[in-house]
């Protein structure tokens, strides 16, 4: 491996006699052997195969816009592939008034790849539901290419647009132009993070609340806390319109807001009949009735009957028969808390805190925001450094959490009552 | 030339969304009646008004250039009145009321290299992390792994061949930013961190690094008259948590950072409750640029699931029915002692019954 490293560096520093080099007035190499980019044999392997290749995209753009930063980044990435190691380190680049939103990256091998010295990322909050019009997206591309590299990841795992590759010097000007065009930075570090919402009522008949509106209003309420991180650790909201949970709120967010309904599943009897005629009774039995997790569906005289009192709102039957069945009319959200990934106590799923909450009117949404603020404040007071809120609740005890934030205990919070006698009542 | 500010920042939060919605979307907002999947790349939503809205979905590399995004904008302008959106798994969606636009849009997408598919019982795009291109603590390049795996699963993205949807993820360290998935490909370190005592006290907050360890294996020490930290390698569970807090505790290594494969993560509540994923393969080489070994394991798991799963069964539900013993038999993966949990709450994963399949 060491031999490979040396040969790469050597080929970069000592051009062979047969090479042709074009440079600008400052001595900046523009083309070598007719190409702007240096050779990247390992990355080139990722240009093969039918799936769209990020390497092809990067190369195409770099050969067009000739940004030295892109050439440096390609060189560093090729070096990473050869040595199986990463070479970025953090730092602190911000824009005026903000303490988060730019992920700072300096190359650890700047002697080898001076053009990749700085490669900072803007986290930008997209519109809820990842909806765009082309004017917005083109505008974003133009501003980004003017000041940065032109490389964009859609989207990061927290839900940000990731504008990758800018120098510290250009950051403020770029941000100002983005901000004037309606964009704002997302979260980073120990603070409230950017959120994600499903496609919502914009296109989905199963959305039990307006995920886009609630996303926008809740995140707006926390906007200061997003930009100036001062909490124990990260805290994420996510908004899914039903329990299919298309944005993975239960696993990927500290406060998961998942649509549900209270009354009966709506049944269009004619469409049920039509479904059975088209797909067959076997299909109804095997794929709908026997797959109901609480056996709440039965056949009576050839007709499908739903025992709504035992329905747990799992969405399966509605998923299979979307034309015949739909969520009830009394709609709201369930709020689950504590979802997080591995570090450090292990993966935790969010657990039920509030089984039903209305978030239709401005007042109802405002109430939800007040509750969320109360919860975050409790976590500020009780959490430890680098502790997610689910870990804090588990360490302090659910009882303590509920009493402190003024929430009622309810049986939907548990899968079974405790199996040990280790607690004390008033005595 | 120094830049002089004239703009006063507006802390505007998420971008406004109403302007990003197609007029037919706005008209039928919250009033959709039902949807139908027409084929693996197209679905239709029908409103109470009778309006039809067609969605065409295609895969992207996620790591996009402005050139690529401008091409997607051209297609959106040409076929979808200037609107488009993205899914959480990096697919692009064009929504249009114009049925006649579907075929030419698909043709243009395919010609430009965007595979059309990703809807329904199939393998959709991989949720993945940043890797060597941008992250400060990566042990691999998720974008490369994702590209290599999706090359192999190209047809599985475009055809209904699976019992239910399959979601994949890739992560470059054990933090697992790629997330839980039916099949997750995640770096697993195999050796405790190497400590650079010369610089540690100047680049790390010692108490923070000590507190970060989930098994209290890090202790203060002095090396060559310098304050530093030491790791009890017997206790260390090789998670890499300390490295995030302290760059002088290097956990990444070209040979000692391997891949592990996990299965059965499911966040949807449909049928069974959401479930966490389980470890089914480790010590898999981290082998750029094509990661063939990882690809082989993912392929084996998918093949067994495709053959054995019943309609609507997700990966975890199929395994729940046939049992883990059969899973390992069908996939020809090796069950190892380290796959028995030894961390907190391990008992919950023990077989607390006399149920055995022979």
Interface residues (C-beta under 8 A of the other chain):
Chain A: X1 X42 X43 X45 X46 X48 X49 X50 X51 X52 X53 X54 X55 X57 X58 X60 X61 X64 X73 X77 X80 X81 X83 X84 X85 X86 X87 X88 X89 X90 X95 X96 X97 X98 X103 X105 X119 X121 X125 X126 X127 X128 X129 X130 X131 X132 X133 X134 X135 X136 X137 X138 X141 X142 X144 X145 X150 X151 X152 X153 X154 X155 X156 X157 X159 X162 X164 X172 X173 X175 X176 X177 X179 X180 X182 X183 X184 X194 X195 X196 X198 X199 X201 X202 X203 X204 X205 X207 X210 X212 X215 X216 X219 X220 X223 X224 X226 X227 X243 X244 X245 X246 X247 X248 X249 X250 X251 X252 X258 X286 X287 X291 X292 X293 X312 X313 X314 X315 X316 X319 X320 X322 X323 X326 X341 X342 X343 X344 X345 X346 X347 X349 X384 X385 X386
Chain B: X3 X5 X7 X9 X10 X11 X12 X13 X14 X15 X16 X17 X19 X20 X21 X25 X29 X30 X32 X33 X34 X35 X36 X45 X53 X55 X59 X60 X61 X62 X63 X64 X65 X66 X67 X68 X69 X70 X72 X73 X76 X77 X82 X83 X84 X85 X86 X87 X88 X90 X95 X113 X114 X115 X127 X129 X130 X131 X132 X133 X134 X135 X136 X137 X138 X139 X140 X141 X143 X144 X147 X148 X150 X151 X154 X174 X175 X176 X177 X178 X179 X180 X208 X211 X212 X213 X214 X239 X241 X244 X245 X247 X252 X253 X254 X255 X257 X265 X267 X268 X269 X270 X271 X272 X273 X274 X276 X286 X288 X289 X290 X310 X311 X312 X343 X344 X345
